[in-house]
Amino acid sequence: MNTQDTWSLGGREFTSRFILGSGKYSLELIEAAVRDAGAQMITLAVRRANTTEKENILDYIPQGVTLLPNTSGARNAEEAVRIARLARELGCGDFVKIEIMRDTKYLLPDNQETIKACVMPLASPIGSNKGLATKEFIQILIDEIDLPVIVDAGIGRPSQACEAMEMGAAAIMANTALATAGDLPLMAAAFRQAIEAGRKAYLSGLGRVLARGASASDPLTGFLRD
């Protein structure tokens, strides 16, 4: 893929458009995401970086990968800001993924609180692998918001990631699709290739779609005659 096709976030440039969500994490998952999917950014819950009783996710993430701590557990904007400041004190950098959720059943974000900081659309319920259930909504965001749109949550197949990139998304965040795959490294590589293919298709300009009828690909002239 052309290394000049970069995208910017927080003043940094990235060549990879795959971001690993680290809800289900392991050394194998993170290694596959970085090596096979080309991830340059990994999310982490601050509570997993701030414990001596359990594994520390920071021990798994290699040098050079940008950390994207999230505010999982926050119920309002004030709590999200508090968690973000804690993440910076823990050495996670200045990036933050805002998550404010009051819905414990479907884990849907609280838009009124989240919009105070940023917007990051989900494709379908978190961890569901159901794909682009909110496709039309995501397309509106891509068309109307002058910011990178990262499709987060619910992407379950490389083909779905490819489709989101064809729509004009800046990047894809996924975790469950990789973590629950039969062959993790192979799935990571598939996501990388799908994201790159979708991005190339978007840059090339997708062909028109006919609302009805058909259009011959060959000219309707020059038929053989008796």
C-alpha positions as CSV (number, residue, x, y, z in Angstrom):
1,M,0.0,0.0,0.0
2,N,1.2,3.5,-0.8
3,T,2.9,4.8,2.4
4,Q,2.0,8.3,1.4
5,D,-1.7,7.6,2.0
6,T,-1.6,8.6,5.7
7,W,-4.2,9.9,8.1
8,S,-3.8,12.2,11.1
9,L,-5.1,12.0,14.6
10,G,-4.0,14.2,17.5
11,G,-1.2,15.7,15.5
12,R,0.3,12.4,14.6
13,E,0.3,10.6,11.2
14,F,-0.5,6.9,10.8
15,T,-0.1,4.6,7.8
16,S,-2.1,1.8,9.2
17,R,-5.9,2.2,9.3
18,F,-6.5,-0.7,11.7
19,I,-6.8,0.0,15.4
20,L,-7.0,-2.9,17.9
21,G,-9.6,-2.6,20.6
22,S,-8.3,-4.4,23.6
23,G,-11.4,-5.6,25.4
24,K,-10.3,-9.2,25.0
25,Y,-6.5,-9.1,25.1
26,S,-3.6,-11.5,25.2
27,L,0.0,-11.5,24.1
28,E,-1.0,-13.6,21.0
29,L,-3.8,-11.1,20.1
30,I,-1.6,-8.1,20.4
31,E,1.3,-9.7,18.5
32,A,-1.0,-10.7,15.7
33,A,-2.5,-7.2,15.5
34,V,0.8,-5.5,15.3
35,R,2.6,-8.0,13.1
36,D,-0.1,-9.3,10.8
37,A,-2.8,-6.6,10.9
38,G,-0.2,-3.7,11.0
39,A,-1.8,-2.0,14.0
40,Q,0.0,1.2,15.0
41,M,-2.6,2.1,17.7
42,I,-4.1,0.0,20.5
43,T,-6.8,0.9,22.9
44,L,-6.8,0.0,26.6
45,A,-9.0,0.4,29.6
46,V,-7.3,2.5,32.2
47,R,-8.4,0.1,34.9
48,R,-6.3,-2.6,33.3
49,A,-3.2,-0.5,33.4
50,N,-3.7,0.5,37.0
51,T,-3.5,-2.8,39.0
52,T,-0.9,-5.0,40.7
53,E,-3.3,-7.9,41.2
54,K,-3.9,-8.7,37.6
55,E,-2.1,-8.7,34.3
56,N,-1.1,-5.2,33.2
57,I,-1.9,-4.7,29.5
58,L,1.0,-2.3,29.2
59,D,3.3,-5.2,29.5
60,Y,2.0,-6.7,26.3
61,I,2.2,-3.6,24.0
62,P,5.5,-3.2,22.1
63,Q,7.4,0.1,21.9
64,G,6.4,2.4,19.1
65,V,2.7,1.6,19.3
66,T,0.5,4.5,20.2
67,L,-1.7,4.0,23.2
68,L,-5.4,5.0,23.1
69,P,-6.7,4.7,26.6
70,N,-10.5,4.7,26.9
71,T,-12.8,6.0,29.6
72,S,-14.7,2.8,30.0
73,G,-16.8,2.9,33.2
74,A,-17.5,6.7,33.0
75,R,-21.2,7.6,33.4
76,N,-20.9,11.3,32.5
77,A,-18.4,13.8,31.0
78,E,-17.0,14.7,34.3
79,E,-16.0,11.1,35.1
80,A,-14.6,10.7,31.6
81,V,-12.3,13.7,32.1
82,R,-11.1,12.3,35.4
83,I,-10.2,9.0,33.9
84,A,-8.5,10.7,30.9
85,R,-6.3,12.6,33.3
86,L,-5.5,9.5,35.2
87,A,-4.4,7.8,32.0
88,R,-2.0,10.6,31.3
89,E,-0.5,10.3,34.8
90,L,0.0,6.5,34.2
91,G,2.1,7.3,31.1
92,C,-0.5,6.4,28.5
93,G,0.1,9.7,26.5
94,D,-2.3,12.4,25.5
95,F,-4.7,10.4,23.4
96,V,-8.0,9.3,24.8
97,K,-11.0,7.4,23.5
98,I,-14.2,8.7,25.1
99,E,-16.7,6.1,26.3
100,I,-19.6,7.3,28.4
101,M,-22.2,4.6,28.9
102,R,-25.3,4.4,31.2
103,D,-26.9,1.6,29.2
104,T,-25.7,-1.7,30.8
105,K,-27.8,-4.0,28.5
106,Y,-26.7,-2.9,25.0
107,L,-23.6,-0.8,26.0
108,L,-24.8,2.0,23.8
109,P,-23.0,5.4,24.3
110,D,-24.6,8.3,26.0
111,N,-24.7,10.7,23.0
112,Q,-25.5,13.8,25.1
113,E,-22.5,13.3,27.3
114,T,-20.1,11.9,24.7
115,I,-20.7,14.7,22.1
116,K,-19.1,17.1,24.6
117,A,-15.8,15.5,23.7
118,C,-15.9,13.6,20.4
119,V,-17.9,11.2,18.2
120,M,-16.9,7.7,17.3
121,P,-19.7,5.6,15.7
122,L,-20.3,2.0,16.3
123,A,-21.2,-0.4,13.5
124,S,-23.4,-2.6,15.7
125,P,-23.5,-3.6,19.4
126,I,-20.1,-4.1,21.0
127,G,-18.7,-7.6,20.8
128,S,-21.6,-8.8,18.5
129,N,-19.7,-9.2,15.2
130,K,-22.9,-8.2,13.5
131,G,-21.3,-5.8,11.0
132,L,-22.5,-2.6,9.6
133,A,-26.0,-2.4,11.1
134,T,-25.7,1.4,11.3
135,K,-24.3,1.9,7.7
136,E,-26.6,4.8,6.7
137,F,-25.9,6.7,9.9
138,I,-22.1,6.2,9.5
139,Q,-22.3,7.4,5.9
140,I,-24.0,10.6,7.1
141,L,-21.2,11.2,9.6
142,I,-18.5,10.6,7.0
143,D,-20.2,13.0,4.6
144,E,-21.0,15.8,7.1
145,I,-18.3,15.8,9.7
146,D,-14.9,17.3,8.8
147,L,-13.0,15.0,11.1
148,P,-11.7,11.4,10.7
149,V,-14.5,8.9,11.3
150,I,-13.2,5.7,12.9
151,V,-15.8,2.8,12.8
152,D,-15.7,1.2,16.2
153,A,-17.4,-1.9,17.6
154,G,-19.4,-4.7,15.9
155,I,-17.2,-5.3,12.8
156,G,-17.0,-9.0,12.6
157,R,-15.6,-9.8,9.2
158,P,-12.8,-8.4,6.9
159,S,-15.4,-7.9,4.2
160,Q,-17.4,-5.6,6.6
161,A,-14.2,-3.6,7.3
162,C,-13.6,-3.3,3.6
163,E,-17.1,-2.0,3.0
164,A,-16.7,0.6,5.8
165,M,-13.4,1.8,4.2
166,E,-15.1,2.0,0.8
167,M,-17.6,4.4,2.4
168,G,-14.8,6.7,3.3
169,A,-14.1,5.8,7.0
170,A,-10.6,6.9,8.1
171,A,-9.9,3.7,10.1
172,I,-11.4,0.5,11.6
173,M,-11.3,-0.5,15.3
174,A,-11.9,-4.2,16.0
175,N,-11.2,-6.7,18.7
176,T,-13.8,-9.5,19.1
177,A,-13.5,-10.5,15.4
178,L,-9.8,-11.3,15.9
179,A,-10.0,-12.6,19.4
180,T,-12.7,-15.2,18.6
181,A,-11.2,-16.3,15.2
182,G,-10.1,-19.8,14.7
183,D,-6.7,-18.7,13.3
184,L,-5.8,-15.3,14.9
185,P,-2.8,-14.4,12.8
186,L,-4.5,-15.3,9.6
187,M,-7.6,-13.3,10.5
188,A,-5.4,-10.3,11.5
189,A,-3.7,-10.5,8.1
190,A,-7.1,-10.7,6.4
191,F,-8.3,-7.5,8.2
192,R,-5.2,-5.7,7.1
193,Q,-5.7,-6.7,3.5
194,A,-9.4,-5.9,3.5
195,I,-8.8,-2.4,5.0
196,E,-6.2,-1.7,2.5
197,A,-8.4,-2.9,-0.4
198,G,-11.3,-0.8,0.9
199,R,-9.2,2.3,1.1
200,K,-7.8,1.8,-2.4
201,A,-11.4,1.4,-3.7
202,Y,-12.5,4.6,-2.0
203,L,-9.5,6.6,-3.4
204,S,-10.1,5.2,-6.9
205,G,-13.7,6.4,-7.0
206,L,-16.3,3.6,-7.0
207,G,-18.2,3.0,-10.2
208,R,-21.8,4.2,-10.5
209,V,-24.8,2.1,-9.4
210,L,-27.9,1.9,-11.6
211,A,-31.1,2.4,-9.6
212,R,-32.9,0.1,-12.1
213,G,-32.4,-1.6,-15.4
214,A,-29.1,-2.7,-16.9
215,S,-26.3,-1.4,-19.1
216,A,-24.5,-3.6,-21.5
217,S,-20.7,-3.8,-20.9
218,D,-20.2,-4.5,-24.6
219,P,-21.5,-2.2,-27.5
220,L,-24.8,-3.3,-28.9
221,T,-23.4,-3.0,-32.5
222,G,-21.4,-5.2,-34.9
223,F,-23.5,-8.4,-34.5
224,L,-22.7,-11.3,-36.8
225,R,-25.3,-11.6,-39.5
226,D,-26.2,-14.5,-41.9
